[in-house]
Amino acid sequence: MQTLNDLRLAVLIDADNIPFSNVTGMLEEIAKYGTPTFKRIYGDWTRPTISGWKQVLLENAITPVQQYSYTKGKNSTDSAMIIDAMDILYSGKVDGFCIVSSDSDFTRLATRLREAGMKVIGIGERKTPSPFIVACDKFIYLEIINVPAAVREPAPQAGKKSKPSAHKKPGAENEQQNQIKKAKRLIAASITDLADENGWAYLGDVGNLILKKQPDFDPRNFGFAKLTPLIRSFDFEIDERESGQNNIRHIYIRNRKQG
């Protein structure tokens, strides 16, 4: 998705499904895509389980919206967020929405907002169901926000096996390898889709296409701050070309020819 610093965003947060510990980092992440015009958080603030939000809301100028649970076991917060989102949509005061939740109940809302021409960014934990993730233009995992690249688990270099880690759960190593293989296949397929007659594709276009195919794709999931270092760690051919203006260099990539 294109990064536009002047994009006006409505940030709607589901307090029932998001921890308060990462809010400052989350807002800094959102600032990369635009300016939060609305910042609202929804929950039943009479419940002691979400009392930790109070100081965070004051520090980040987030407006709390009280929503009582009318019936035990039913989530009224979702309905309040959806109603507000539609009111904001019809006000015409924003260009996009950031829905912060790990709940698949917002899948239809994200789809409806995109149908209305809104950019939709989703933020949630890794447990977020796939339907909500793919309904967004871009989805960001909370676990990778505010985590320095130096302490992220790096992706193994192409053709190399990563060393076992004592803190990893059984099977985690295989899962990491599978995710890396899927990422390489996704990148390779996207290069093929965009390649010129010589097989080269502009990296910026490849990145945009990847997000359209897989909204939760993020180099930080593999231990890299940006897409270019991730690409360099894989076995793709890279060509840096000067544009002739201000010595700006554009990066082109292509799949390495077999044999």
N, C-alpha and C positions, 0 to 999 in steps of 0.2 A: 504494500500500500504506500502511496505517495506521502511523504512527510511534509506537512504544511504547518508552519509555526503559527499562522494566523487563523487556522481552523477553529471555529467556535464549537466547543464540546459541552454536552450535558453529561456530567458524571453522576451516575446513580448507583449507590452501593447497598447491597443486601447484607445487613449486619448479622443476620442469622447464619450466613454461610461463608463469612470471611473473617479471619482473625485481624485484630487491630494492630498487631505489631509491625506490619509492613506498610502502613498507610502513607507515611512520608515518602518512602521510596516509590510507592505506587503513583503518587501524584507527580513526582519528578519524572517517572516514566511516561505518564500521560502528557506531560509538557513537551515531550519530543514530537508529539503529533498535533498539538494545538493548545488553545487556551481554554481552561475549564470555565465556562460561563455560568453553569449551574453546578453546584456541588451539594448533593443531598444524600442522606443515609437513612435507611428505613429499618425499623425494628420496634419491638415492645420494650421501651426503656424502663419499664417497671420491673423487668426481670433482672435479677442479680447477675445472671450469666453474661450479660453484655455491658456490665458497669465499667469495664476497662476502657471503653470507648471515650469516656467523658473528656479526659485531658487531650486525647488525640484530636477530637473534634474542635476544641478551642484553639489548638496550635495550628490547625490547617483550615480554619474558617469553613468547616463543613456544617451544613444545616441539618439537624436531626429531625426526622419526621416520625411522630408517635403513631404506632399502629397496634392497637390491642388485638390479641388473639381471641376472636369471638367464640370459637369452638375449640375444645381441646383436640390437638392432633392436626388442626387445619392451619395452614400458613397464610395469614392475611397480608403479610408483608409483600408477597409477590403481587397481589392484586393492586396494592397501593402504588408500587413502582410502575406497574404497567399503565395504570390510569394517568399517573404524572407524566410518564414518557409520551403518551399520546397527546396530552395537553401541551407539552413543550414542543412536540413535533408540529402541531397546528399553529403554534404561536409564530413560527418562522424565524425564531431568534437563534437557531443553532444550525451548524452544518453537519454535525455528527453526534453520536452517543458513545459513551463508554459505560458498559454494563459490568459491574464488578460483582460477580457471584460465581459459585460453583454448582449452581442449580440448573438442571435441564429445563425447568419450567419456563425459562426466558427464551427458549429456542424460537417460539412463534413470534415473540416480540422483536427479536433481532431480525428475523426474516421480514417482518412487516416494515420495520424501519428502513431496511435496505431497499425494499420495493418502493419506498417513498423517496429514494435518492439519497438517503443518509449514509454516511460512513459509520460503521459499527465496529468498535474495538471491545473485545471481551477480555476480562482479567479474572483469573480464578486459580484454584489449586489444581494439581495434576489429577486429582480424582474427578475433575469436571467431565461429565458425559460427552461423548463425541458429537451428538446432534447439536448441542449448543456451540461447540467449538467451530464446526463447519458452517454454522449459520452466520458467523461473524466475518468481517473483512480481514481481521487480524485477531489472533488470540494469544495472550501472554500469560505464562505461568507465574504465579506469585513467587514460587520457589527460586526463580532465577533473577528476580528483581533485587537490587541492592547487594548482590553477591559479587565481590571482587573477582575478576577473571583469574587471579592468582590462586584462588582457593576452590575454583570450580573443577570438577572432574574432567580432565582433558580427553578429547577423543583420540584414540590411537592413530598413529600415522598410517598412511596407506601401506598395506602389506605387512604391517607389524602388529603383534599382539600386545595388548596392554598387560602390565604386571598385576597380579592378583592383589587386592587390597583387603586388609584384615577386617575393616569395618563394613565391607559389603555383605549383603545377605546372599545365601546360596542361590545361584541362578542369575544374580544381578549382572555378572560378567557376560553371560550369553545374551541377556536382554540388551545390554549396551551395544554389543557387537551387532545384534539384529537391527537396532535403531540406526546405527552407522551405515549398515548396508542399505537400509531403506532410504536414508538421506542421499546416499551416493546414486541410487537408482533414480530418485526423484530429480536430482540435479542433472544427471545424464539425459533423462527423458526431456527435461525442459530445454537443455542445450539443443537437442535434436529438433525440437519444435520450432526453435527460433533461428537455427543456423542458416548462414548464407551458403552459397554454392561450394565454399571451401571448408565448411563445417564450423566457422567461427560465429559466436553469439556474444552480444554486449552483456557484460555482467549485470548491469543495472536492470536490463530487460529480463534477464534470467531470474533475478531476485524477485521482481514483481510477479512474474508468472508462477514462481514457486508458492508465493503467498496466496495466489488465487486457487492453486491446487490444494494447498495444505496450510490453512490459516494459522496453525500453531507452530509452524516452522520458525525456528529462531536459532541463530548460531550459538547463543549462550547455552542452549540445551546440550551442546557438545563441547563446551568449555572455551568458546571463542567469543570475543566481544563483537566482531564484525564478520560479514560474509566472506570477505576476501581472504582472511587468514584460514578460515575453514576450507575454502576452495583449495588453497595452497597445500593444505594437509592431505588432500585427496589426490588421486592420480589423474588430474586433468591438465591439458596443455594451457598455458597462460601467455598472453601477448599484451604487453603494455604499449599503447600507441599515443603519441603526442597529437593534440588537437590543432596545434599551431597558434593557439591563442593563450597567452599567459602561461605557456608550458604546462597546460593541464593534461594529465595522462588519463586515458580511458583504458579500462581493462576488458579484454576479450578472452573468452575461454572456448575450448572445444574438447570433445571426447578424444582420448588418445587412441590412435589407430592401432588395431590389433596386429601383431606380427611385425 
